[in-house]
């Protein structure tokens, strides 16, 4: 970032601090660090959308309005530019020769980015940016990428060591683009342009308090890459008098894999953990895998985000039912966010996603979810994956049933009479309240087949 640009950004951020205060920006909830707070209040992040590089879609405003109308407040935004969609543009100027100049910006790309930030800020929607959309740097996407040395006028393959073809899957880590940082190959020519790109992102995003930062998408590269960019972004924010929150997204589905240690075990580098890859798991295993990691960081609890929930009849990673169950298990598991992945891998923001987001918001708006914890220990006569409990035992209990069923709930901590209400998840309808009194163990039987949640208060 040149001196003038950095000064402008810094002054803009200082003005934002004066006008709104750091407390108006998204941050870790003081009273319960497992969750986020925004504009001084705790916030549960729920979402779904039809695309990943959402800032590029032509009907963005209408899509955000739909999300907001069903109770959603959370999107994923990759800084992606893929020619196969027909409407995405690249961040750099394309010359008449057909090659790109990495020293010149394509203002259309950045106007779209700023527009997305403004529209989401107006609607109190939290944006989780993925700075380096990993799959953009492999195979067909790399072949047309401005970063590919054959496609720009700024450096050559010989100067940088960057390949002109990468035909393997990103898990093979065969693109040296991700080894440019000082702790690895220290490829200064490439790093200079990478820094310039991140500086440009920050020149817009630091002005807005509704942004979280994820370094990569499903990465398998060295931990030094993500660490470098996390520290870089936080340092730029700090220089502007701001605090931002960063994470990394690793590829392994098993959260106990050593790669995930870089985020779970290093809060000094990453202030939250994205565990989206756990959303490949099914049933009870999905719950157990997340809960083990939640216990792992109990001494230094931080928000655990799920910016991608897989599962759709049309996809490869489970069916519609899997996607909906994962969504509910994440929130009942005390996690900070849940967002349906795009159609083809998830439910996007289709009808089923809308119903689940709306019902989840209907439930959590009626309870103080931020004082509750996962409490499957209060359930008995329970089969695997039959029911899940989120509770503040002295006050309230919520129980989710993925496919009807009946369990017993220990309500012995209740000191006063309570009410029981059933929520039909797919219809987004509450039943009439029933009185519950003098029962130390409450038998819960779903009214019918389907997806149900019970609320006892």
N, C-alpha and C positions, 0 to 999 in steps of 0.2 A: 504494500500500500504506500503510495507516495505521501510526502509530508502534508500537502494541502488536503488530500482526500482523508487522511487520518484525522486531521484537525477538524474537518467538517463533521465526520462521524462522531468524534469525541464531543464536540459542542452539541450535536443533536442528542446524544445520549445524556449529557448533563442536563439539557433542557427537559428531557423525558423524566429524569430523576426528580427534578424540581417540581414538575407539573404533577406527576403521579406517585413518585416515591418508589424505592426498591420493593416495598411491601406490596405494590400493585402487580409485580411481576410473578411469574410462576416460581414457586420455591417449595422446599420440603416442609411439610406441615409440622410446626413446632411441637404440638401436643401429641402427635403420633407420626413419627418419621416414616412409617410404612406408606404414607399417603402424601399427596401434593396439596398445596394451598395456592389460591389465585385470588388476587385482589383482597388479600387478608382473610379469606375464608377457605376451609378445607373443600377439596373438589375431587370427585370421582370421575375418572376419564373413561368415557364410553364412545365407541365410534364404529364406523364402517364407511367404505367409499368404493367407487367403481374403478379407481385407477390409483397408481402409486405416485407418479409425477403429477400430482393433482393440480399444481399451479399451471400446467400446460393445457388442461382440458378447456374446450371452448364454452361450456355451459357451467362454469365454476360457481357462479353466484347461485344459480338454481339448485345445484347439487348441495351446496352448503346450507341453503335454506331448508332443503328436505331433511338433512341431517339434524339440524337444529330443531325442526318441528317434531321429531320423534324422541328428543331428549339427548341427542348426541352432542359431544363437545370435544372430539379428538380425531385428528387425521394424521396419516403418514404422508410425508412429502419427500420423495427422492429427488435429488437435483439431476434428474435423468433427461436424456435427449435421444430418443430412439426414432429412427426414420421410418420404421415399419408401421407406425401408427398414422402417419400422414399429416398430423397436426403439430407435432413437437418440433421445436427449433433448438439450435445449438447456442451455447453462450458466447461464441466467438464469431467475428465477422468472416464471411466467406468471400474470397477474392474472385475476380473474373476468371482466374486460372482454375478455379475449383478447389483450391487449397485454402486453409484457414490461416489467419494471422492471430496468434495467441496474445498479441499486444493490443488488439482491438476488440471491443465488445460488440455483440449483437444486442442492441438495446431492446429489441422485441422480447428476448428471453428474460431480461432483467425487469422489464415493465410487467411481464406476467408474474414474476416472482413477487414483486412489490405489491401488485394487485391482490395476490393470494394472501399476503401478510395483512394487508389492510382489511380485506373482507373477513378473515378469520378473527382478527382483533375486534372488529365491530360486533361480532357474534359470540364473543367469549369462547372461541374454539381454540384448543391447544394444538399446536403444530409440532410434530416430531420430525425434524429434518434428518435425512440421511445424506451426509456430505458426499461420500464416495459410493455411488450405487454400483457395487462390485461387478454385476453382470454386464454393465456397460463397457467393461474393459476386457472382454473376452469374446471370441468367436465373431459372429456377424456384426455385433455392435462395435467391436474394436476395429473391424475392417473399415468402417466409415467414420470413426471417431476423430475429432480434431486433435486429440492427444497422440494419435498414432503418427510417428515421424514421417510416414509417407504422405500424410494429409495436411501438414502444416509447413510454413516457411521458416520456422523458428529454430528447429533443431533436426538433426539427422539420426538415423539408427546408429551410425558409427560413433557419433558424439555422445550419445546417451546410453547406449546399450539396450534401448527399448526395441522390442520385436515389431515387425510390421504385420505378422500373422500370429494369432494365438488361437488355435483350434481346439484346445482342451477345455475341460470344465474348470471353473475357478478354484475348486478344491485342490487342483494340481499346482496352483500358485506359480504358474509359468509366465506371468507378466511382471517384468521388473519394475513396472510403474509403481508397485507397492513396496519397493525397497529403496526409495530415494532418500529416506530420512537419515540424519547424521549417524544414528546408532546402527544403521545398516550399511548401505553402499555409499551414502552421502553424495548422491548424484545431484550436484548443485544446479545444473542447468534445468533439469526437470523440476526440482524442488522450488526453484524460483517461480515458475509458472503455476505450480500447485498452490504456493502461498498466495500468489496474486488472485487466484480463483477463490480461495477461502476468504481472503480479505474483501473481495467483492461481495460474497454472500453476507459477511458480517456487516458491511456498510449499509445493508438494508435490514438484516434481521435483528441487530442489536438495538434498533429503535423500537422494537416491539417486545412486550413482556410475555407474550403467549407462545414462546418458542423453546423447545427442547432440542438437544443436538445428539444425534447418533453418528458415529464416525463412518460405519460401513454397513453393508447388508450381507449377512451370512458369510462372513469372512473366515478364511483359514490361514491368513498370513501371520507373520511374526507379530507378537504383542507390542513390539517397539513402534510399529506404524500407528496404531490407534492411540497409544500413549502420547506419541509426539503431537498428533493433531488435537487431542483432548487438551493437553497443556498449552498448545498454541492458541486455541480458541478461548480458553479460560484467561490466558494472559492478555489477549486483546480486549476481552470484556473488562477485566480488572483495570486496565489502563484507561478505560472509559468510565470507570467508577461503577461497574455493574457486576453482578454475579449471574453466571449461567450454569446450566446443568448438562452434563455429558454422559454418554455411555458408549459401549461397543456391542455389536451383535455378532456372535460367533456362529459357525455353521453346525457344530455337532448337536444332535437332538438330545443327547444325554447331558443334563446340566452338571453332572459330576465329572464330565470330561475336563482334562487339565486346562484346555483353552479357556473355559469359563472362569478359571481362577483369576485371570487378569482383571475381570470386573468384580466378581464376588469378593475377592480378597484385597482389593486395592481402592478403598473409598477415597484415598487422597488423589487418585487419578480420575475415578468415575463416581459421580454423586448419585447415580441410579443404575439399575441393572435391567437391561432388556432381555427377557427370557422367551422371546417369541418362538424359538425353535422347539421349545417344550410342547408347543401346540401341534406337533406331529404325533405326540403320544395320545393314547386312547384310554377311556374309562378310568378305572381306579389308578392305573399307572400314571396317568396324566396328573392327577391330584397329588399322589405320593411324591412324584419327582419334584414338583414345585415346593411341597411342604418341607422336604428334606433341606432344600436350599434356603428356605425361609428360616428354618432353625439354625442353619449354618451361620447366618449373619445376624442372629438374634442380639448379639452384643453390640452390633453396629447396624441397626436396622435402617434400611433405605427403601425407597419405592422400587417395586419390581413391576416393570411395564410389559405389556403384551401388545405391541403395535401391529402384530400379524396373527390372526387366528385362522388356521387352515380348516378345511372341511367343507365340501360341497359335492352334490351328486355328480356334477360335471367335472370335478377335479380328480387329482391323483392321491390326495392325502386324507382320505376319509370322506364320508357323505355329509349331507345336510345335518343329520342328527349329531354327528361328531362335532361339527362346527358349533352348533348351538350349545351342546353340553360343555365344550371347552370354554365358551364365553361365560357361562354361569359358574363353572367350577373355579375359574380364575378369580371372580369377584368374591365368591363365598370362601375362597382360600386366602382372603386378606390381601390380595394383590391390588396394585394401584391403578391399573388400566386394562381395558379389553377392547380390541378393535377387530372387526371382521375383515379378513384379507380380501383383495379384489376378486371379482368373479373369474373363474377358471381354476382358482386355488381356494377360494373362500366364498362366503355369501355376500360380499360386497355391501351394498346398501339396497338389496332387493327386498321383497315383501317380508320374508322370514327374518332377515336381519333387522328390519324396521320394527317388527313385532317384539323381538327379543330386547332391543335397545329400549323401546318404550316401556315394556314391562319391568325391565331392570330398574329404570329410572323411577317408575311408579312405586316399586318396592323400596328402593334405597332412599327416596325422598320422604318416606313415612317413618324411617328409623334413623338413629344416629350411627350410621355404619362405621364412623371413624372411632367410635368407642368399642366396637365389636371386634371379635377375633374368631378364627376358625375353631369350631368346637364339636367335631365329630365324636369326641369322647362323651358327649351328652346323649348320643344316640345308641339305642340297643335294638335287638331283633332286626339288625340291618344286614342286608346282603351287599356284596361288593358292588359299588357304583349305584346303589339304590337311592341314597339320600345324602345330602351334605348340609351341615349346620354352621351358621354364622351367628354369634350371639354375644350379648353382654348379659350374663346370666341373672343378675339382679333385676334386670329391666326388660329385656326383649330377646327374642329368638326368631331367626328366619331359617326355614328348612326348604331346600330345593330338591325336587324329585325329577330326574331326567326322563323317567318313563313310568309315572304313577308309582304305586307301591304303598307300603305301610310300615311305620317304625314307631318306637317308643322314644319320647323325649323327656329327659330329666329336667323338670321345672321346679325342683325342690328349693331353689334359691329365691323364687318369687315370694315376696312378703305380702302381696296384695292380690285381689282378684284380677284376672286378665281377660283379654279378648283374643279370639282366634279368627283370622280371616284368610281365605284362600284366594290366590291369584292365578287365574287361567292365563298362562304365559302367551299362548298364541292368539287368544282373543283380547288380551290386554283388559281383562275385566276382573274386578273384585267381587267376592261373594259377600253376603251379609255377615256382619260380625256375630260370633257365637261367644257366650260367656264361658270362661274357664275358671273354676274356683275349687280349691281344696284338693287338687290333684298333684301329687309329687312326681308322678310319671304319666305324662299325657300321651295317649295313643293317637297317632296321626294317620289317617287313612285318606288317600287322595279321593276326591269326589268322583273321578272317572279316569279313563286312560288319558295319556298325554303328558304334557309338561306342566308341572304345578310348583308353586311356592307357597308355603304357609308362613304367616306372620303372627307371632304370639307376643303380646305386649301387656 
